[in-house]
Amino acid sequence: MNTNIGLMTFPIIVRIPQRVLATCYQIIPRPVWESRVYWLCICAIVVILLYILTIAVYEAQRLFNDVIKRIFFYENFYFRILVFGKSRTT
């Protein structure tokens, strides 16, 4: 409603019974693209989840290999110090 002081709005708060909502839900048609968007979202979520799991496996493998390399490097390093250190002094 337009007045000389500007636009006036009157919000209305209404309670609609459940049986009326159910009737409206059955009468109003759903969009044609709704099911396609739903399945597209489901597929996207599955692909992203598989991607995350794949990246996690590769990252875990990289960390595991790095730890193994460090363990063997330090074992060999200390072994070389002990063996070569004794052989030089004797």
N, C-alpha and C positions, 0 to 999 in steps of 0.2 A: 504494500500500500504506500503510495507516494503522498507525502504531506509537504507543507511548507518548511518543515524542519529536516526533511530528508526521508529516506526509505525506512519504513517500519516493518519489522518482521515479528510474527507471533508464533513461536515454536509450540507445537502441540505434542504432548506426551500421551501415547495411546498404548494400551495393552491389547494384543490380538490373541484370541484363544487358539490353542494348538490345533483344533480341528479345522479352523479357517486357514491356518498356515499350511496344513497338509493338503487342503483342497487347492490352494494357490500353487503349491509346489507341483501338483499333478497337472494343473492346467497350463502353466507357463512352460514352454518348451526349452530344453537345454540347448546351448550353442552346439553346432555341429562339430566344431574344432575342439571341444572340451576333452573328449576322450583321447584325441591325438596328442594334445598338449600333456595330458596326464601320463600317457605311455612314453612320450618323449622325455619328460622329467625323470621317470623311473629308469629309463635306459641311460640317461646322462649320469644319474647317481651311481648306477652299477659300474659304468665305465670309469668314473672318477674313483670309486672305491677300488677297483682293480688296479688302476694306475698307482694309487697310494700304496697298496700292498706290494706291487712290483718294485716301486722305488724303495720301500722299507726293506725288502729282501736284498736288493743290491747294496744298500747302505750297510746293512748288517754284515753282508759278505765282505765288503770293503774293510769295515772295522775289524772283523775277525782276522782277515789276512794281514792287516797292519799289525795287530797284536802278535800274531804268530811270527811275522818277520822280525819284529823287535825282540821277541824272546830268543829266537835262534841267533840273531845278530849279537846280542849281549852275552849269550852263553858261549858262542864262538869267540867273542872278543875277550872274555875273561879266561877262557881256555887257552887262547893264544898267549895272553900275558903270563899265565902260570907256566905253560909248557916252555915257551921261549925264554922266559925269565930264568927258569931253572937250568935250562940248557946252556945259557950264556954264562951263568955264574959257576957251573961245574966244569 
